[in-house]
Every structure is written in C-alpha cells, then in structure tokens.
Amino acid sequence: MAETPETEPLLPKPHHNLLGLTAWRFRIVCVSVWSLTFFVSLDSTLVATLLTPIGSFFQVSNQAQWIGTSYLLSLCCFTPIYGRLSDLLGRKTALCIGLTLFVLGTAGCGLAPSMAWLIVARVVAGMGGGGLQSVSVIVVTDLVGLRRRGLFQGYGNIFFATGAAVGAPAGGIINDKLGWRWAFYLQLPFLAIAAIMLVTQFKVPRPPTSSNDKGNPLKRLDWLGSLTLVSAVGTLLIGISLKTSSSKSDGTNFAWSDPKIYGLLIAAAVLIVSFVLVEGFWAVEPLLPLSFLTRRTPAAVCLSSLVMVTNMFSIMFNIPLYCSTVLLASASQAGAHLTPYTLLLGLGSLEVGWVMRRTGKYWWLSIFHALLLVLTGVLMFTWSTKSPGWMFWVAQMPSAFGYGAILTTSLVALMTDVVRQGKGETAVATSMTYMFRMVGQVFGVSLSQAIIQAIVAKDLTNSIQGPRKQEIIQLIRHSASSIRDLEPVYRDAAVAAYQHALHTVFICNLVLTIVNTCILTAVKEEEMPEQRASEAAD
C-alpha cells in the first residue's frame, strides 16, 4: 500500500524501487515480467527451427514461411494497442490478456490439424506475445527510477537473449526426440507457472492514467484508431512479405508491379493517412497522440528504432546466408557465427546501464555505440572469400554490443522526455517504440531478401547456360544448402552471384548505420527527473 499524504516524505528518495514494494515483492515482479519475455523470445527461435518438419508433416512446405510471418505480422499489429490498454485496465490486466492469448495460441499450434489452423494459432500467439514484451518493459519503467532504468533493461535483455539462444537448439532436440508438437506442449507447464505467479504475486500500483471509475474503461479505448493502425501495419507487411517470401501458383515470384503487391501498398498508404486523421481530429484519447511524434527526442528514437533494427536483422539473417552460400559452410557452422550475439547484446545493455547510473548521461553513449554499428558495416563491406576466417566471427561483434547498448540508451532517453512532459505517455511511448522495432525486423529480412533474390536471379541468368538452366537457377535460389553439391561450374556461378548480392546488401547496411548515427544526434540530452509512485492499487 502507498503511504498516506500525511506520512509521505516531502521529497522522493532516489531509489530503484520507486513504488515502495518489499524487497521480496520487487524481485518477484521483476522476475515475473522478465520470465514472460524469456518465453516469448524462446518461442520465436524455437518455432524457426520447426518450419521444415511442420511443412513436411502437412505436405505444404511452400507455406511453411507463413508460420513465422503470421506471428511477426500479428506481433507488429497489436503491440501498439497494449500501451493504451495497460493505461486503461492496469498493467496486471494487460499482462493477463497477453498471456492468455499467448497460451491459447501455443496450445492451438500443438493441436493444429492443418497448416491453416497452425498459422491462425500463430496469429493468436503473436497478439499475446506483443503485449507481453511491451507491457513487461512498461512495468519495469513504472518500477525503477530513470538512473537505474538502463541497468534493469540490461537484466531484461539478458533474459530475452537467453531465450533466443536456448530456443533454436531446444526446438531441434525436441523435434528429433518427441516430434514438433511437443515443442509447443512442453511450453504450457512453464506458462502455467508464469500465469500463477502473475495472478497471485504480481501486485503493483495502478498507473495514474488507468480507469478507476465504475464505467467500462474499454469505452475509452480508441477503437477506430486501433482498427486503422492494425489494418495499415498489416497490409503494409503482408504486401512486403508476399513480394519477398512467396511465389505464385506457377512458381514465379511476385513483381512490384503485380496488382496484389501495389494494391496492398496503396491500401496501406490510405490507411496510414486515415490513422493520422483519426488520431488528430477524432479520437478523444488517441492511441498515439500526434504531438508525441512532433517532439524531437520521441521522433528520433522511433525513427532510429526502425532504421537500426532493419540493419541489425539484415545482418543477423544474412551472416548465416553468407557463410552457407559464399563460404559453403554447413548449416550448423553458419548458425554458430551468431553465437556471440547472445552474450554481447546483454553485456552492451549492462555496460551503458552502469554508466548511466553513474553519470546520468546518455547522448554520447548512444553516439559512441552507434559508431560501433558503423564499424561492423565497414568490416562486413570488406568480406570476401579471401578474408581470414576470424574476420567472419569478429566483424559482427561491435554491432551486437552496440545494438544492446542503443536499445537501452534510446529507451532511457525516451522515458526521460516522457516523464519531463508529465502527460502520462510512458506506456504509449513504449508500445510505439516496440512497434517501430518490430516493423524493422520485417523490413530487415524482407527487403534484404528482395535485393538478394533480384541480383542472384539476374547474375545466374547471365552466367548459367544449357538445357537445365532454369532448373539449376531455381534450385540455387531456393535451396542454399544445395550449392555445395553442384557441379563446379554451377557452384562457382552460384557463389559469385550470392557474393555480389550480399555485398550489395552489406553496402545498404553500412548506409543504414550512418543514417542511424545521424538520427541519434537529434536526441536531446536532458536531466533525468525524480519520479513519484502511483497510489492506486492494481
């Protein structure tokens, strides 16, 4: 319980436990929300290893990519809604909604009688996973003062990175020993424990913006804004995913000029304009107050999140591809090159968290670590078949460390701006930032894939001749693992085509890192204000 006004100190004590919880309760709340992000992260990489066996089981391997795409689309679409929802209903209720959807989606995947059912279940899981990720961050922001916020974000990032690291090998082992359905079933007991902890132990004060009246707080939710935003993000990402990850019934890829593609992109543009009009002129309590993005720091942080995550997911997706197609490494050897990411991402967050706690500064930390991303861009630009082996391990390390650091400094910069404004935008700001990050994930993979496929197709068309030309080209484009077993003349052509394509992608990545650094210079350095706890019980 919060102290009464008569017994409250005149000045708040600068402490990491802003809400005055007992030490036990404080630890329970933190571990609870970090555990939820662990499960969401684990699920994402675990399922990624199951695409091939699931596609083969249902005999629709050409649809398997939609298992991951549908989840990510749902994650992007529904994450921004949870910020306002947690303001209206309270953090605990929002987490319960997210966890319920995530459990239902996970159980539905295990029980799926068809690929269509499984894809729908992944959509439901994504609706919940987006809430668990964003509201968990919101809760810790409520709980911890800004000076220590970066340090606690580092702890959270370690949980997230550990889940991502454990998921991939766990998925493979479970599939080999028990079958792919058990990869979903075995998550349920742990999610049940998390649900029990959430219901019985999670007790924090309500945010000051939550509804305490007797009416239905859902009436205050910006339903029209939510609908237009979900529709806009969904149509945009579906259009891009169709272009880069799907093919027509005749086996050919979609062109940008295809009516389905440009129709979806035009619809997305119209819906984005509609969303802006709704938020600016219609909504009483907007899902995204437009004034939020007109301020210097929030606009810079959101744009940086989009650009930086686009770059990072392009790197993470294309390093194994480079190793497989250019260096002709095995799948396990190629994937191993991403191992340092798990450790370095968490260490980067902890490092800047510790420095910000000591100094209260974040601007120069953001710029320094953004330059580490540029360094990786330069090093990867120099990659070739003649590069020493250690280069393919070391080059991406600066970006992994810098990425973890900037995720943390950006969040602290954003929260500092929001708290100083005093408009109760903490939850909305967090959700919107996560939406930009998730859209960046889709862009990073999809756009780099579009560049690679276009260049590889063009180069192979020019370099491969003979009666089996189209067969060989299709094999090279859709099965990177087959390149090692091709005849030397075809293998050399494939390696040259992929090296050209990936070199082009690495140039684009380098440009993105420079753009990201320029964007971060716009973030305003401000003194971190002291904060007071909310007094209403959740």
N, C-alpha and C positions, 0 to 999 in steps of 0.2 A: 504494500500500500504506500502511496505517496504521502509525505508529511503534510500536515495542515499548514495553511499560510502562517499561523502564529508561531510554528516551530521551525519553519524553513530558514536556513541561513540567508543573510542579505545578499551574499554573492555565491554563485555556484562554485563548487570545488572542481578544479580541473582534474578529472579522473576518468579512467577508461570506462567505468561503469556508471554512465550518466543517469540511468533510471533507478539507481539505488537498490538493485537486486542483491540478494545474498550471494556470497561467492559461489555457493553450490548452484543456485538458480541461474546465475550469469553463465557458468560453464555449461550447464545443461542446454540453455537457449542457443549458445554459440555452436556447440557440437551438434545439436539437432538440425540447425539450418545448414551447416557445412556438410552434414551427412546426406542431406537431401540433394545438394549439388553434386556430391560424390556419386550418388546413384544415377542422376541424370547424365553425368559425364560418362560413367561406366557403360550405361545403356547405349549411348551413341556409338562408341567404338566397338562394343560387343556385337551390336547388330551389323556393323560394317563388315565384320568377318563372316557373317552368315548369309550374305546376299547370294553367293553361288550355290550353297547347298539348298537354300529355300527355293531359289529359281528352278533348280534341278528337280526338287521334290514335286513341285506343282507343274513341272514341264513347261514353264513360261520364263525361261532365263532372260528373254528380251525385255521383260517387265521388272526385273529384279531391282534396277536402279531406282524405281519409284518407291521402294521401301524406305530408302534414305531420303529421297527428295520430298516425299509427302510429309515425313516427320519434320524436316527442316523448314518447309513451307509453313506448316502449322505453327512451329515454334516462332517464326518471324511474325506471323499474322496476329497471334494472340498475346504475345509478350507485352506490347504497349498497353493493353487493356488492364493488366493486373495492377499497374501503378495506381490508377484512379480507383479501381475496385478495392484495393487494400486501404485506401483513404476512407472509403465509404463504409466498408464492412469490418475493418480492423485487419491487422497483419495475420493473426492466427486463422481467421476465417478464410482469408485469401489463400493461405498455405494449405488449408484443409481442402479447398476446392481444387487447387492444383494437384495435390497428392491423390485425391480421389480419381481425377481424370487420368493421371499417370498410371495408377494401379489398374484401372479399368482397361486402359489401352494395352498395358503389358500383359494382363491376363487374356485379353482378346487376341493378342498375337500368338500366344501359346495354344489357344483353342481354335485358331483360324482353320476353316475347312477349305479355303481357297485363297488365291493371291489377292483378289479384290477385297475380301474380308480383312486380310492382314494389312493391306495398305490403309484401309479405313481405321483399323485399330491403331496404326502408327500415327495417323492424324490426331486421334483422341489422345494418345500419349504425348504428342507434341503440344497439344493445347494445355496439358498439365505441366509438362516439363518447362515450358516458357515461364509459367507462373512461379514454379519452384526456384528457378535460377534468379529471376529478378526480385521476387519478394524476399528471398534469403539475404540478398545484398541490402535491400531496404531495411530489414530488421537490424542488421549489424550497424548500419548507418544511424538508426534511431538509438542504438545502444551505446555506441562508442564515440567519444569526442574526436574532432577532426585531426588533432595532432597525432592520435594513435590509430586513426582510421586506416591509414596505409599499412600499418603493421598487421592489423587484423585482416585486411584484404589479402595480405600475403599468406596468412594462415589458410584463408578460404581458398586461395588459388592452389595451395598445395593439395588440399582435399580434391579439388577439381582435376588437377593434373594427375594425381594418383589414380583417380577413377578412370581417366582416359588411358593411362598406361596399363592398368590391370584389365580393362575391358577386352582389348584385342586378343591377347593370349588366352584369357578365360573363355571367350567365345569359341575359339578354335578347339580348345581342350574339351569343353562341354559337348560341342557338336560331334567330335570324334568318339567320345565315350558314351554319351547318352542320347544324342540326337539334338537337332536345333531347337525343338520345342522346349526342352529343359533349360535352355539358356534364358527363356522368359519365365518359366515356372520357378526356377531357383531364386529369382529376384523377389518373388512375392513374400516369403517369410521375413526377409530383411525389411521390405517395405512395410509389412505389418508391424514390425517392431518400431520403425520410424513413426508410423501413424499413432501407435500407443503413446510414445514419448511426446508427440506433438499435442495430442488431446489432453494428456494428464499432467505434463510437466511444463509445457510452453505457456508461460504467463508473463506478459509484458503489458505496460500501459498502452492504451489506445493512442493512435496519433491524434493530434488536436483537430485534424480535419475530418475525422470519422464521424459518422452519424450517431448521435445519442438520443434523437427524438424517437417517438413511438411509431412513426410512419415507416413506410417501406423505403430503406435507403437506396434500393435499386432504382427507384424512380428518379433519383438524382444522377444516375449514370448517363453519360452522353451516348445513347444508343445509336443515333443517326451517325454521329462521328465515328463510333466503333465500327459500324457496318461499312461505311465508306472507306475507312482505313484498312480494315481486313480485306475488303474487295480490291482496293488499289494495290496493296502489297502482294496479295495472292495472284492477281492477274499478271503483274509485272514479273514475278518469279516463275510462274508457270510458263509464260512466254519465253523467258530466257532458258529455262530447263528444257522445254521442247526443242529449242534451237540447238542446244549443245549436248543433250543427253538422250535424245530419242530419234527414231527414224520412222519413215513412212512404211506403209504396208509392203511396198516394193523393195524395201531395204535401203533406199536412198535417204540422205539426211534432209532435214528441213532447211530451206533457204530463208534469209531475212525477208525476201520478197514474197514468201508464202503467205496467203491470206490469214492463215491461223496465227502466224507469228506477228505480223504487223497489226492484225486485228486486236490481239491481246495487248500489245504495247500501246496502241491508240486508246483502248479502253482503260488501261492503267493510267495514262496521262489525264483522261477525262475524270477519272475517279479521284486522282490526286487533287485536281482543281476543285472538285466537289467537296473533298475533305477540308481544304483550306477555307472555302466559303462557309461551310457548316461551322467550323471552329471559330471563324472570325465574326460571323453575323447571326448565327442561330443558337448555338449551344450556350446554356446558362452556366454550366460548369464544364468547360471544354475538356476533352480527353487530353489535348495538347494545346495549352494556351499559346497562341501565336507569338505573344510577347516573349515567351521563353527563347524562341529561336532568333529573335531580333537582338538579344543581348550577346555581347562579344564572346564571353567565355563559353556559355552553353552551345552557341553555334559552332565555335571552333572545336569543342570536344566532340560533338556529334559528327561533324564532317571528318575529323581526324579518325574517329572510330570506324567510319565507313571505309576510308582510304587505307588505314593501317591494317585492318582485318582483311580487306581484299588482298593486300600484298602478302600478309602472313599465310593465309590459306592457299594462295597460289604457290607459295614456297613449300608449304607442308605437303601439298598434293603433288607437286612436280619434282621434288627431290627423289622420291622413290621411282617416279617415272623415268627420270634421267638415268638413274642407276640401272634400271631394267632395260631400257631401250638403247642407251648410248654406251654404258659400261658393260652391258649384258650380264648384270648380276642376277642372282636368284631372287625370288620374291622375299625370302627371309633376310637375305643380305641387304636388299634395297630398303626394306622396312626398318632395319636396325639403324639406319642413318638418322632416324628421327628420335632415337632413344634419348639423346641429350636434352631434347625439348622439355621433357617432364621435369627434370631437376632444375634446369636453368630458368624456366618460366617462374617457378615458385621462388627461387633464390633472388631473381630480379625484383619481384614484389616485396620480399622481405627486406632487401637492401634499401630500396627507396623508402619503405615504411619506417625503417630505423632512422634514416637520415632526416625524414620529415618530422619525426617525433622530436629529434634533437634541434632542428633548425626552424621548423615551421615554414619552410620554403619548398616550392615545387616547380617553379618555372624553369630554372636552369637544369633541374634534374630531368625534366621532360625533354629539353633540347639535347642534352648530352646523350640520353638513351635513344633518342630519335636518330642521332648520328651513328649509333651502333647498327641500326637498321640499314642506313646508307652504306656502311662498311660491308655488311653482308651482301648488299646489292652489287657493290663493286667486285667483291671476291667471286660471286657466282657468275658475273659477267665474263670473267676470265676462264671459266671452266672449259676444258676440252679433254679429249681422250689422252692427251699428253700430260695432263695435270697430275701431280703426285697424289697418291692415294689418300694421304692425310688431309688434303685440301677439301675433299668431299665430306669429311667429318667436321672440320674446324670452321669452314666458311659460314655455316648457318648458326653457329653458337652465339655470336654477338646479337643477332636478331632475336633469338629466343630469350636471352637475358633482357634485352631492351624492350621486347614486347611485354613481358611480365611487368617490367617497371612502369611503362607508359600506361598500361591498363590501370595501374594503381594511382599514379600521379594525376591522370585525367579524371578519375573518379573523385579524388580529393579536391581538385580544382573546381569541378562541377558542384560538389556539395558545399564548398566554401562560398561560391557565388549564390547558390540557392538559399543557404542559411542566412547570408547577409541581406538578401532581398526580403526575407521574412514573409513569404507568400505561401508557405506550406507546399512547396513543389518538389520536395525530396523524392517522393515515390514516383511521381510523373516523370521527373528528370531521369531517374534511374532506369525506368522501363523504356523510355525513349532511347537512351544511350544503348541499351541492350538490343533494341530493335535494329539500330544502325549497325551494330556489330554483327548481328545475325544475317542481315542483308549482305554485309560484306563477305560473310562466309560463302553465301551462294554466288556472289559476283566473283570471288577469288577463284573458285573451282570452275564455274561455268564459263566465264569469259576467257580464262587461260586455256580451257579445253577447246573453245571455239577457235582461238588463234592457232593452237597446235594442229587441230584437225584440218583446218584450211590449208596451212602450209605443208603439212605432210601429204595431203591429197595431191596438191599441185606438184610437189617435188617428185613424188612417186610416179605420177602420170608421165612426167618428163623423162624419168630415169629407167623405168622398167618397161621392157618390151616383150613380145612373144604372145602366144595364144592364151596363156594363163594369166595375162596381165591383170585383169580385173579381179580375178580370184586371189592373186597374191596381194594386191593392194588392199582388198577388204580384210584379208587375214592380218596384215601388218597393222592396219588402223584399229582393229577391234580386239586383237589379242597380242599384247606387248610381249607376253611370255613366249610366244611362238617364234620371235625373231631369232633367238639363239639357234634354233633348229633348221633355219632356212639354208638353202644353198648359198655359198659365199657371195655370189653376185647380187642376190636379192638381199642378203643380210647387210652387205655394205651399203646398198642403196637405202635400206631402212634406217640404219644407224645415221647416215648423213642427213636424211630427211628429219629425223627426230632431233638431231643436234641443232640443225638450222631452226626448227620450230621452237625448241626450248630456249635457245639463245635469244630469240626474239621475245619470248615471254620474260626472260631474265632482264632484258633491256626495259621492258614495260614495268617490271617490278622495281628496278632502280629508279625510274622516273617517279613511281608512286612514293618511294621512300623520301625522295627530295621534296615532293609536294606535301607529304605529311609533316616533314620538318618545318616547312614554311607555314603551314596551318597552325602548328603548335606555338609558333612565335606570337600568334594573336591572343593566346590565353593570357589573361590578366593575373598578375601576381597580387594576391590580397592577403591581408592578415586573417588568420583563422579565428573566427569569433568563438566565444564561450557559448555553451548551449545549456538550456534548462530542460528538465524532464517533463514529460506529459503526465497528467494526474489522473486521467480516467482509466479505470481498469478494463482490460480486454477480456 
